[in-house]
Amino acid sequence: MKKKRLLVIEDEISVAKQLKWALGAEYEITIATEADQARSFLASSTFPVVTLDLGLPPYPNTSQEGFRLLEEINSLSSQTKVIVITGNAEEENAVQAIALGAADFCVKPIDLKLLNIILSRTFRIYELEEANRRLEQQTGRAGSFCGILGVSSVMGNLFECIRQMSATDYPALITGDSGTGKEMAASAIHSLSSRAKEPMVIINCGAIPENLLESELFGHEKGAFTGAVGRKIGKFEQADKGSVFLDEIGELPLALQVKILRFLQEGTVERLGGTKTITLSVRIIAATNINLEGAVKEGSFREDLFYRLNVVPLRVPSLRERGEDILLLAHHFLREETETLGRRQVSFSLSAISSLTAYLWPGNVRELQNRIRRALGTNSGRILDPVDLGLEDASIEHEKTKLSTLKQAREAAEIDVIRRALALSGSNISQAAKLLETSRPTLHDLLKKHGIIL
């Protein structure tokens, strides 16, 4: 097994040799006896963890040089974790070191057993953060389909459905909860279709006042109503040869449903106040977050229009159905927002990662993005915690109370930790097995046992 690289910054040769002898079996140790030498090693960015004695020359009896080096380490090797070595009676130095970014501290005389525990924990944190960084880098390359991010099996199915739908020119009906990304799915269908070079016009049926909706959709002639001082081209005409996306179509008044139905049957429109029939080539893509079949039974949505639209149905899954994608999306949004704000090296704490994956996300992808914006708006530091995301009360226990047996609880916990490891590793089996401290064959068996598909 390859040894982990550890840099020991220690000016007392006897102490440095003792550490190299005691820790050499597990770590590949490099020793730096003064600050300039340490800087050259750190600049290589090849040391995940360093131990730093604060008392360095030219002022070995004070912590001055050690603190100065500690402040520089972030610019020399930003991902490196620092364990500060300090005197037993120098508690104030330890507190200051943590405030400056040290991961942990160990007091002199060094308890080797305790130092081993601290080192193991610190390397573990580094490995998890490294997995997070790899996942963040992958968001620009893998798991992206027409701007939609997802590596889960349900999203793979969605992407395949979109490909199939884009090859036809039939009306499409997209369903799904609010905030799942129905507009992005519509855009993907249009961009992959033969109409891609033509416009896709978006109409939010629930956002336009009913008395203006017909004019917005189909246009009007001069004098058609009070205030109509000139001719207006409607959204459908603007979309000729392209696509119209009717968002929240369940909010469309019955009178206008009739006109949409006529367009689907005949491919023609008439401007409000006009007498000319205009023939158009427009594909209709509609979306709703309500149960249209229920609306048909209630009489608020026309049955014939529902069947006309529902030629090619597509359901966008909720975020809780695609748990493997939560961290992928979270890192993507974090990177996107920090770039917009001009901030760098902002990351999630391990507890934030745990909260992100435990929360049920009733507001779906839109809520996830908004919570990350909230965190960046309230925390100007480099680490985002659950409280910044408003997820301090997110609890897995609520879900576990639904389980009736101890066996079910154990299986649920096992599935949860496997999915988190897969998310952190970008579905890399070897890395996930390493994070779980198990073997590849064992992990493969567990994936098969729980029906987890990559």
Residue pairs with C-beta under 8 A, 6 or more apart in sequence:
3 26
3 27
3 28
4 26
4 27
4 28
4 48
4 49
4 123
5 27
5 28
5 30
5 46
5 47
5 48
6 23
6 27
6 28
6 29
6 30
6 47
6 48
6 49
6 50
6 51
6 119
7 29
7 30
7 31
7 32
7 38
7 41
7 42
7 47
7 49
7 50
7 51
8 16
8 19
8 20
8 29
8 30
8 31
8 32
8 50
8 51
9 32
9 35
9 38
9 50
9 51
9 52
9 53
9 56
9 69
10 16
10 19
10 31
10 32
10 33
10 51
10 53
10 85
11 33
11 34
11 53
11 55
11 56
11 57
11 60
12 53
13 33
15 53
15 110
16 31
16 33
18 110
19 29
19 51
19 110
19 115
20 29
20 31
22 112
23 29
23 112
23 115
23 116
23 119
27 119
30 41
30 47
32 38
32 41
33 57
34 56
34 57
35 56
35 57
35 65
35 68
35 69
38 50
38 52
38 69
39 69
39 72
39 76
41 47
42 50
42 73
42 76
42 77
42 80
43 76
43 77
44 77
45 76
45 77
45 79
45 80
47 77
47 80
48 79
48 80
48 81
48 123
48 126
48 127
48 130
49 80
49 81
49 82
49 83
49 103
49 119
49 122
49 123
49 126
50 73
50 80
50 81
50 82
50 83
51 82
51 83
51 84
51 85
51 106
51 115
52 66
52 69
52 70
52 73
52 82
52 83
52 84
52 85
52 102
53 66
53 85
54 63
54 65
54 66
54 67
54 70
54 84
54 85
54 86
54 90
54 93
54 97
55 61
55 62
55 63
55 65
55 66
55 87
56 65
56 66
56 69
57 65
58 65
59 65
63 86
63 90
63 93
66 84
67 96
67 97
67 100
70 82
70 84
70 97
70 100
70 101
70 102
71 100
73 80
73 82
73 101
74 101
78 345
79 126
79 129
79 130
79 133
81 103
81 122
81 123
81 125
81 126
82 97
82 101
82 102
82 103
83 102
83 103
83 104
83 105
83 106
83 115
83 118
83 119
83 122
84 93
84 94
84 97
84 98
84 102
84 104
84 105
84 106
85 105
85 106
85 107
85 108
85 110
86 93
86 94
86 97
86 105
86 106
86 107
86 108
87 93
87 107
87 108
88 107
88 108
88 109
90 107
94 105
94 107
97 105
98 104
98 105
103 122
103 125
104 118
104 121
104 122
106 114
106 115
106 118
125 350
127 434
127 435
128 350
128 424
128 435
129 347
131 424
131 425
131 426
131 431
131 435
132 327
132 331
132 347
132 348
132 353
132 424
133 347
134 425
134 426
134 431
135 327
135 328
135 331
135 423
135 424
135 425
135 426
136 331
136 332
136 334
136 335
138 328
138 426
139 149
139 328
139 331
139 332
139 335
142 151
142 426
143 149
143 150
143 151
143 325
143 328
145 155
145 159
145 162
145 188
146 162
146 184
146 187
146 188
146 191
146 192
147 184
147 187
147 188
148 155
148 158
148 159
148 181
148 184
148 185
148 188
149 325
149 328
149 329
149 332
150 156
150 158
150 159
150 322
150 325
150 328
151 324
151 325
151 328
151 426
151 427
152 322
152 323
152 324
152 325
153 453
153 454
154 317
154 321
154 322
155 317
155 322
155 325
158 185
158 314
158 316
158 317
161 314
162 185
162 188
162 189
162 192
162 314
163 192
165 172
165 189
165 312
165 314
166 188
166 189
166 190
166 191
166 192
166 193
167 192
167 193
168 312
169 193
169 194
169 195
169 283
170 283
170 311
170 312
171 264
171 283
171 284
171 285
171 286
171 308
171 309
171 311
171 312
172 186
172 189
172 283
172 284
172 285
172 286
172 309
172 311
172 312
172 313
172 314
173 286
173 287
173 288
173 292
173 309
173 310
173 311
173 312
173 313
173 314
174 182
174 185
174 186
174 285
174 286
174 287
174 288
174 314
174 315
174 316
175 182
175 287
175 288
175 289
175 292
175 313
175 314
175 315
175 316
176 182
176 287
176 289
176 315
176 316
176 317
176 318
177 289
177 318
177 364
178 289
178 363
178 364
178 366
179 319
179 363
179 364
179 365
179 366
179 367
180 316
180 317
180 318
180 319
180 364
180 365
181 316
181 364
181 365
182 247
182 287
182 289
182 316
183 202
183 245
183 247
183 287
185 287
185 314
185 316
186 200
186 243
186 245
186 247
186 285
186 287
187 200
187 245
189 243
189 285
189 314
190 196
190 200
190 242
190 243
190 245
190 283
190 285
193 243
193 283
195 241
195 242
195 243
195 283
198 239
198 240
198 241
198 242
198 243
199 238
199 239
199 242
199 243
200 239
200 242
200 243
200 244
200 245
200 285
201 235
201 236
201 238
201 239
201 242
201 243
201 244
201 245
202 245
202 247
203 216
203 217
203 235
203 244
203 245
203 246
203 247
204 247
204 248
205 213
205 246
205 247
205 248
205 249
205 250
205 251
205 252
206 247
206 248
206 251
207 248
208 216
210 253
213 252
213 253
213 256
214 255
214 256
214 259
214 272
215 224
215 225
215 228
215 232
215 234
215 272
216 234
216 235
217 234
217 235
217 236
217 256
217 259
217 269
218 234
218 235
218 236
218 237
218 259
218 269
218 270
218 271
218 272
219 231
219 232
219 233
219 234
219 236
219 237
219 269
219 271
219 272
219 274
220 228
220 231
220 232
220 234
220 271
220 272
220 273
220 274
221 228
221 231
221 271
221 272
221 273
221 274
222 228
222 229
222 230
222 231
222 273
223 273
224 271
224 272
224 273
224 274
225 272
225 273
228 272
228 273
231 271
232 271
234 269
234 271
235 244
236 244
236 263
236 269
236 280
236 282
237 269
237 278
237 280
239 280
239 282
240 280
240 281
240 282
241 281
241 282
242 282
242 283
243 282
243 283
243 284
243 285
244 282
244 283
244 284
244 285
245 285
245 286
245 287
246 252
246 260
246 284
246 285
246 286
246 287
247 286
247 287
248 287
248 288
248 289
249 286
249 287
249 288
249 292
249 309
250 288
250 289
250 290
250 292
250 295
250 300
250 301
252 260
254 300
254 302
257 301
257 302
257 305
258 302
259 269
260 284
260 305
261 302
261 304
261 305
261 308
262 268
263 269
263 280
263 282
263 284
264 284
264 305
264 308
264 309
265 308
267 279
267 280
267 281
267 282
268 277
268 278
268 279
268 280
269 277
269 278
269 280
270 276
270 277
270 278
271 278
284 309
286 309
292 301
292 306
292 310
293 306
295 301
296 302
296 303
296 306
318 361
318 364
319 325
319 326
319 329
319 361
319 364
319 365
319 367
319 368
320 360
320 361
323 357
323 419
323 423
324 419
324 422
324 423
324 427
325 423
326 356
326 357
326 361
326 368
326 423
327 353
327 356
327 357
327 420
327 423
327 424
328 423
328 426
329 365
329 368
329 369
330 348
330 356
330 368
330 372
331 348
333 368
333 369
333 372
333 373
334 346
334 347
334 348
334 372
334 376
334 384
337 372
337 373
337 376
338 344
338 346
338 376
341 376
343 376
345 382
346 376
346 381
346 382
346 383
346 384
347 382
347 383
347 384
348 356
348 383
348 384
349 383
349 384
349 385
349 386
351 385
351 386
352 384
352 385
352 386
352 388
352 389
352 391
353 420
353 424
354 386
354 420
355 386
355 389
355 391
355 392
355 394
356 368
356 389
356 391
357 416
357 419
357 420
357 423
358 394
358 395
358 396
359 391
359 394
360 399
361 367
361 368
363 370
371 389
371 390
371 391
372 384
372 389
374 388
374 389
374 390
375 384
375 388
375 389
375 390
376 384
378 388
379 385
379 388
386 392
386 394
396 416
399 412
400 409
400 412
400 413
403 409
403 412
411 450
414 446
414 450
415 450
415 452
417 436
418 432
418 436
418 443
418 446
418 447
418 450
418 452
419 452
421 432
421 435
421 436
422 432
422 452
422 454
424 431
424 432
424 435
425 431
425 432
425 435
427 454
429 440
429 443
429 444
429 454
430 440
432 443
433 439
433 440
433 442
433 443
436 443
438 446
446 452
447 453
447 454
